Amino acid sequence: MSIYASLPGIDTDTPCGPPRAYQGSHILPAEDDPRTGSISLASIPSHITRDGRDDQPDDGTPWPWLRVAIDADAGDPAVVIDPAQARHLAGQLYAWANLADPTTPADEDLAEVCGERDQLREAHAAIERVRVLADQYQMWHEGGWAPRTAADVAREYRAALDNPTPAPGPVTTHPYQGAGHLHPCTTAGYGVCGRSEYDHETG
């Protein structure tokens, strides 16, 4: 006897219909592609026990495992879904997750996921700002010009991590006023411009 209970997936019985056939990584899907295959979901109800018995209450929290199966009706184990099908699938996944893991209130789940996504995006942006600063310091070092103390470097790295403003691009509003090959421009203060002569317009 199977311990799994089926949940609505994506097939001929759903309002959005079955998936479209995946025809290869070199083919752009189209609205009129053949509909075939299915995506099925199945959970393990609370009345199932570890030893395979079914003598527990059936109104409890389901087990925190979900079976996801793709029937492609073809050689490639893949199907193509559209936004409506994706929303349907996402709704089923969220509904099951809220039942299987009730520690987070259901109405906060989506906000929590989106918040984590925003935090991750900002973390990547901060890393990119630090990378730009590191490239600048490497350029200065290779050019034999190292004006910063360790405290200055630490302060600028902290500013790069905390400042949501993107790193400045090449300066084109004034002529180069640095000290020569690979040395940064000092026209607006010690390293405030911070670009090499090759990043400047001459006029």
Stockholm file with secondary structure:
# STOCKHOLM 1.0

chainA/1-203         MSIYASLPGIDTDTPCGPPRAYQGSHILPAEDDPRTGSISLASIPSHITRDGRDDQPDDGTPWPWLRVAIDADAGDPAVVIDPAQARHLAGQLYAWANLADPTTPADEDLAEVCGERDQLREAHAAIERVRVLADQYQMWHEGGWAPRTAADVAREYRAALDNPTPAPGPVTTHPYQGAGHLHPCTTAGYGVCGRSEYDHETG
#=GR chainA/1-203 SS CCCCEEEEEESTTSTTCSCEECCCTTSCCCTTSCBCCEEEEEECCTTCCTTSCCCSCTTSCCCSCEEEEEECSSSSSCEECCHHHHHHHHHHHHHHHHHHCTTSCHHHHHHHHHHHHHHHHHHHHHHHHHHHHHHHHHHHHHTTCCCCCHHHHHHHHHHHHHCCSCCCCCCCSSCCCSSSTTCCCCTTSTTTSCCCGGGSCCC
#=GC SS_cons         CCCCEEEEEESTTSTTCSCEECCCTTSCCCTTSCBCCEEEEEECCTTCCTTSCCCSCTTSCCCSCEEEEEECSSSSSCEECCHHHHHHHHHHHHHHHHHHCTTSCHHHHHHHHHHHHHHHHHHHHHHHHHHHHHHHHHHHHHTTCCCCCHHHHHHHHHHHHHCCSCCCCCCCSSCCCSSSTTCCCCTTSTTTSCCCGGGSCCC
//
